[in-house]
């Protein structure tokens, strides 16, 4: 076998025929397999997915919520996760050993999760514990790899979501003096500031330069933020807000806390994806909203709320590119491979990694 052939086999490159089939043919495949497999198949759809995919989801939601739903599907032999790699890993960790979690496209990753790998984290931990001793609790956003979750769990830390970040940060500071917050610096900074921790009490760990960015007395540090970010939410700016307030004086600015500190402070509301959805659904008729989050979700909120004026905070924003690797051809391919008893793109987290990750998730829950 050639090097290229081996590489393609490992990545499970989608056969050309699925790219050439039209929408009706692909829909027919998905509907047929869903009907034939019945309860043996369960499809999870993340909020950021395209409509062409989300229409077939048995349940939609955020990453951790979807994984928890998956763990309740005891009749399902196959969990097809229409999301990104770290989400499918979490689903595999929480589901039973006999169940197989499938990611329709193995190249559907997350740039934020990729900004913290195990080797980088071990280097950071060695430096920080030598500097600060046994005074640090590691926390990781669920938008991280299984290996990072496991590392955090093995070091008495916990995972967190954008919905419960404040509670978990408070819990951690009740245990020790400091927190190492992985991998999104913006969620960490916004959460800590909301809890009355000043910016002067926050440092940043740069995993590329392998150094702590901080000016002041190290003893004052309470939060050590990993220098990572979401490539989508970082594209919303204060200039976007100022421009909209100039042309729409009565507009409400609603953003995700993965946006930078300056954007969150300049907004009217900030919260998790679920918070954003609920806020729009409960808003008064005729109210105006500019939303700072992923474009597929914004478009869906616009379509589902015709009685309100809704727009993206950044008019030039595009959808999450890695999430959008999951499309109708990949979904049809994944389902037909199951039907043929040759499932592709199975996500399997090693048992030793699962144990640490379960500890971290368990502390959060």
N, C-alpha and C positions, 0 to 999 in steps of 0.2 A: 504494500500500500504506500502511495506517495505521501510526502509530508502534508501537502494540501488536502488530500483525501482524508487523512487522519484528522486534520484540523476541522474539516467540515463535518465529519462524523461526530466528533466531540461536541460541536456546537449544534448539531442536529439542524442543518440548514433546511429551510422549508422547500419542499419540492416545487418545481416550476408550475405544475398544473394548478396549484391553489392560487397562484398569482394571476393565472390566465382565466380562471373561472369568473363569471359575472356575479353580481350581488345576489341575484335570485338563486343561483346554484349553490352558493356558499350558505345562504340562509337555510336552504333545504337540507343541507348536510347537518347543520347545527340542530335544527328542529328534529330531524330523524334520529340522531344519536341521543338527544335528550329524551325523546319518547321511548326509544328502545331500552335505554339503561335505567330509566325511572329513578328510583331512590338510590341507586348505586352511584349516581353522579350528582355532584353539587358544585355549582359555579358561583364563585365570589367575584364581585365587581367593585373595584375602588372608585370613589367619587370622581377621580380625575380621568377615568376612562372615556373613550369615544362613545357616542351614542350607538354606533353600529355594534359595539361589544356589550355595552351596559344593558341593552334591551334583553339580553339572554341571561343576565345574572339572576340567580335565585334570591340573592340578597345583595344590597349595596351598602357601603359604609367606609369608615376609616380602616387603616391597616390592622390595628390590634383588635378592634371590634369584629372585623371579619374573621380573624384567626380564632377568636373565641367562639363565634358562631360555628365555624368549621369543626371545632372540638365537640360540639353538641350533635353533629350529624353522624350518629353511630351506624346508620344503615348505609352510609356512603362509602364505597370502596375507593372512589376517585374524587379528589378535591381539585378543581381547576381554578387557579387563582389568577384572575385578570388584574394584575397589579405589577409590582416589580420584585426583584430577587429577594430582598430582605424580608418582604412581606410573606412570600412563599416559605421562606425559612422558618419564620415564626409560626406559620400554620403547621408546618411539619413538626415543630417542637411540641405544639399543643394537641395535635391529633394522635390517634392510636397507631401503634406500629404496623397494623395490617393495612392502614390507609395510605394511599399514594397521593402526594401533592404534586401537581403539574403546573408548570409555568409555560404558557403557550410560546413564548420567545425567550430563550435563555439570555439574550442580550438586553432584555428589559431590566436595566439596573437603576441605581440611584446615585447621582453624583455626590450628594451629601454623605451617604453611607460609605462611599468609596474614599472619603476624605479622612477616615480613621481606620487603619488596619491594625492587626494584632501586634506586629513588630513595632510600629510607631507608638502604640499605647504602652507596651512594656518598657520602651525607652523613656517615655514621659513619666511613667509611674516610678521607675527607678530614680530618676532625677528628683522628682517632687517629694518622694518619701525620704530621700536622703536630705533634702533641704528642710522639709517640714515635719519629719518624723511621722508617727502614727496619728496624724490629725486630719486625714483626708478620707472622705467617703466618695467613691466613684459613682456617678449616675450617668446613664445613657438614655438618650431619646430612643424610642422604639425604631426610629429611622436609622438603624445601624445594623451591621452584620451580626450573625449568630455568634461569631467568635468574640466580638466586642461585648455582646450581652453576657457571654459566658465569663469573660474576664471580669466584668463588673460583678457578676454573681459570686465568683470565687473570692472576691475581695470585699465581701459584705455590703455591696452596693445594690442598687435597684434600677429598673427601667422606669421610664415615665412617658406620658403622652402630652400633647399640647393642652389637653383638657385637665389633666391632673398634675401638671408640672409644679404648681405652687405648693400643693400638699406634699409632694415627694421631696421638694427642696426643704420645706419646713421640717419634715421627718429627718432628713439627713443632717441638718444643722442641729437637731436635737441629739444626734449621736456623736458628732465630732465638730471641730471648729471650722473645717473647710470642705469644699466640694470641688471635685474635678468633674466638669460638665461636658459630656461628649454627645454628638460630634458637632452640634449646631450652636455656634456662639451667640446668634441672635435670639433664639428661644431662651437660652440660658441668661443672657443679659436682661431681656425684657421681663422674664419671670423674677429674677432676683431684684430688679429695680421696683417691681410691683410689691415686693415684700419689704420695701424700705431699706434695701441694701444699696449703698451709694456706688456710683461708678468708680469712685476712688478705692473701693474695696474689692474690685474685680480686676484680675489679671488675665492675660491671654497666653495660652501655650501654642507656639508655632511648631507643628510636627515636621515641617520641612527644614526649618533652620535649627530645630531641636533646642529651642530656648524659650524662656519665660519673658514675655513682654510686660513690663511694669516699671513705673517710676514711683518710688516711695519706699516706705518701710515694709518689708515682706511680712512682718507680723500683722499688718493691717489687712492682709488678703483673706477674704472669705470665700470667694468664688474664682475658680480657675477655669476659664472658658477655652474649650478646644477651638482652634482656628479653622472652623468649617462653616458651611452655609448651604442653603438651598439655591440652586442656580435659577430657579423660577422666581422665588420671592425676593431675591436680592435685586431684581430688576425693577422693583417699584421704588420710586424716589420721592423726596420732599417736593421736588419741582413738579412732579405729576399732581401732587395734592394742591400746590399753590395755583397751578394752571386751572384746575377744575373749580377751585373756590372763587377764582376770578370770574369765570363764566357762569357758574351755578352757585350762587350764594347760599342756597338752601339745601345743598347736597350733603348727604351723610357719607363719611369715609369709613369703610369697614375693611380691616386687614387681618391677615394671619400673623401670629407672633413670630413666624420665621422671617418676617420682614425686619429690616434693621431698626435699631433703637430710635433713630431720628424719625423714621416713617411712622412707627407705632405711636410716638409721642405727638406727632402732628395729626393723627387720625382721631376720629370720634369714638371708634370701637375697635377692639382687637380681641381675637379669640380663635379657637380651633375651627376646623372645617365644620363640625357639627354646630358650633356656636354660630358660624356665619350662615349656615342653612336655616337654622331656627330663627335667627334675627331677621332674615329676609322674609321668611314665611309668615312671621308675626307682625311685619311692618304694616303701617297704615297704607291704604290705597292712595295712589298718587304721589307717594313719597319718592324722593330721589336718592339713589345709592351708587357709589363708586366702590367696587370691590377689588381688593388687592390679594388675589389668589389665582390658582391655576385656571386657564382659559376655558377648558372643557366644562368645568363646574360653573363658571360664570355664565357661559352660554346656556347651560341647562337651567340655571336660576332665572335668566331672562325669559326663556321659553315657558317656564312654569309659573311665572308671576307677571302676566301681561298687564295687570292693573297697577304696576309700579314702574318707575323709570330706573332701569339698572344698566350699568356700563362697567367696563373694566377700568381700574384706576390708571392703567397704562394702555393707551389705545393701540400700541404696537406690540403688545404682549402676544406670545405664541404659546401653545399648549406645552406641557412637560414632554420633551422629546423622547426620553427613555420610556416613560409610561405609555406613550403613543406607539411604541413598537408592537404592543399588543393590538392587533387589528382583526378584522373578520376572517381574512385568509388564515392567520395563525390559529385563531380559535377553532375554525373548521378542521384544520390539520390536526390539532391536539385532540379534538373529540373523535375524529375518525381513526386516529392511531389507537385510542382506547378501545373503540369498537372492534378493531382488528386484533386486539390482544397484544399489541406492540406499542404500549404507551411511550411517548417521547418526553424529554425534558422533565424527568422526575427529580424533585428537590429532596435530597436526603442529608440531614444534618447528623454528623457523627455523634454517637451516644455520649462520649465524654464532653462534647461541646453542648449537647442538649442539657446535661445535668446542671452546668453552671448557669446557662441561660434560664432554665426553669427556676433556679434559685432567685435570680434577679427579677424575673417576672412575678414570681410568687410573693416577693417582698412588696412589690407595688400593689398587687391585688389584695 
